Amino acid sequence: MSLTKKQVQFLKAQAHSLKPLVQLGGNGLTEGVIAEIEFALSHHELIKVKVPTDDRAEKQLIMDAIVRETEAERVQTIGHTLVLYKPSDDAKITLPKG
């Protein structure tokens, strides 16, 4: 699934008021963290994940791994926060067409 520019803008607006639901701890990206992110995505569809690391390359690798492992769409990255979208079976968010 690929999001259009209009859909990305819509999701950014929806995510603006959200607080990060998942925050990586000292152990970094573990199977438990991936499971928690997948659970949050299945329940909310649109979530923020906080990746607190000062190393830009490491942060980018972690965010890429999260997107790859969860098969979610990256909506945007703001500093240490990653915004993810993955539609669930009972859709809660209706994306605009095109």
C-alpha positions in Angstrom: 0.0 0.0 0.0 1.3 3.4 -0.9 -0.2 6.6 0.4 -0.9 9.6 -1.9 0.3 13.1 -0.9 -3.3 14.0 0.0 -3.6 11.0 2.3 -0.2 11.7 4.0 -1.3 15.3 4.6 -4.6 14.1 6.1 -2.8 11.6 8.4 -0.3 14.2 9.5 -3.2 16.4 10.6 -4.8 13.5 12.4 -1.5 12.6 14.2 -0.8 16.2 15.3 -2.6 15.9 18.6 -1.4 12.3 19.4 1.1 11.5 22.1 3.7 8.8 21.5 2.2 5.4 22.4 5.4 3.4 22.3 8.8 4.6 23.5 12.0 2.6 23.0 13.9 2.0 26.2 17.5 1.2 27.0 17.4 -2.2 25.3 16.6 -0.6 22.0 14.4 -2.4 19.4 13.4 -5.7 20.8 10.8 -8.3 19.8 8.6 -7.1 22.7 8.8 -3.5 21.4 7.8 -4.6 17.8 4.9 -6.6 19.3 3.8 -3.6 21.3 3.9 -1.4 18.2 2.0 -4.0 16.1 -0.7 -4.2 18.9 -1.0 -0.4 19.0 -1.3 -0.2 15.2 -4.0 -2.9 15.1 -5.9 -1.0 17.8 -5.4 2.7 16.7 -4.2 2.5 13.1 -2.2 5.8 13.5 0.4 6.0 16.2 3.6 7.8 17.2 6.7 6.0 18.3 9.5 7.8 20.2 13.1 6.7 19.4 15.3 8.5 21.9 18.8 8.3 20.6 21.3 11.0 19.7 23.0 9.1 16.9 21.2 10.1 13.7 22.4 7.0 11.7 21.3 4.7 14.5 17.9 6.4 14.8 17.3 6.1 11.0 18.2 2.4 11.1 15.8 1.8 14.0 13.0 3.6 12.3 13.6 1.8 9.0 13.5 -1.5 11.0 10.3 -0.6 12.7 8.6 0.2 9.3 10.0 -3.0 7.7 9.0 -5.3 10.7 5.5 -3.9 11.2 4.8 -3.5 7.4 3.3 -0.1 8.3 3.4 3.1 6.3 5.8 5.9 7.4 3.7 9.0 7.5 6.5 11.3 8.8 9.4 11.6 11.1 9.7 14.6 13.4 12.9 14.7 15.4 12.9 11.5 17.6 9.2 10.7 16.8 8.0 8.4 14.0 4.4 8.5 12.8 3.1 5.2 11.5 -0.2 4.2 9.8 -1.5 0.7 9.2 -5.1 0.1 8.4 -6.8 -2.6 10.5 -9.6 -5.0 9.5 -12.3 -2.7 11.1 -11.1 0.6 9.7 -11.3 3.5 12.1 -9.7 6.1 9.8 -11.2 6.8 6.4 -8.6 8.1 4.1 -9.5 10.7 1.4 -9.4 9.4 -2.2 -6.5 10.2 -4.4 
